[in-house]
Every structure is written in structure tokens, then in C-alpha cells.
Amino acid sequence: MSVAAPVARGGDPLAAKETVLPYLVAYVTALFTGPGKYSVDRYIWK
């Protein structure tokens, strides 16, 4: 998504980029916060 916003949607107005940017924000948030206490991974790898 970090490539899709400036490259694929580069010439489009901001209104067209609004569909890509929320996915980028959600991915970066999940990347830095991790899966959390109630994740499925915690129960699988316990």
C-alpha cells in the first residue's frame, strides 16, 4: 500500500487515494502494535 498511494494513484486527486490510505494506516498500526493479548497466535504457539 505504501507503493500504491504514490505510484499507482500518483496522478489522482486525494479523493481517489482515500481508498488506499486507510489500508496503509491499518497495516502500519498492526505492524507496530503486534497481535495482542487475545490473538489466535498466542493460543496456537502457547
C-alpha positions in Angstrom: 0.0 0.0 0.0 2.9 2.3 0.6 3.7 1.9 -3.2 0.1 2.0 -4.3 -0.6 5.5 -3.0 2.2 7.4 -4.6 2.9 5.3 -7.7 -0.3 3.7 -8.9 -2.5 6.5 -7.7 0.1 9.3 -8.1 -1.8 11.5 -10.6 -5.2 11.0 -9.0 -6.6 13.6 -6.6 -6.6 12.9 -2.9 -10.2 11.7 -3.0 -9.1 8.7 -5.1 -6.2 8.0 -2.8 -8.5 7.8 0.2 -9.3 4.2 -0.7 -5.7 3.2 -0.3 -4.5 5.3 2.7 -6.8 3.6 5.4 -5.4 0.2 4.5 -1.8 1.6 4.8 -2.6 3.1 8.2 -4.2 -0.1 9.4 -1.2 -2.2 8.3 1.3 0.1 9.9 -0.7 0.1 13.2 -0.8 -3.7 13.2 2.9 -3.9 12.4 3.9 -1.8 15.3 1.4 -2.9 17.9 1.6 -6.7 17.3 -1.1 -9.3 17.6 -2.0 -8.5 21.2 -3.1 -10.5 24.2 -6.2 -12.1 22.6 -4.7 -13.2 19.3 -5.1 -16.7 17.8 -1.3 -17.0 17.5 -1.0 -16.8 21.3 -3.1 -19.9 21.7 -1.6 -21.8 18.8 2.1 -21.3 19.9 1.5 -21.5 23.6 
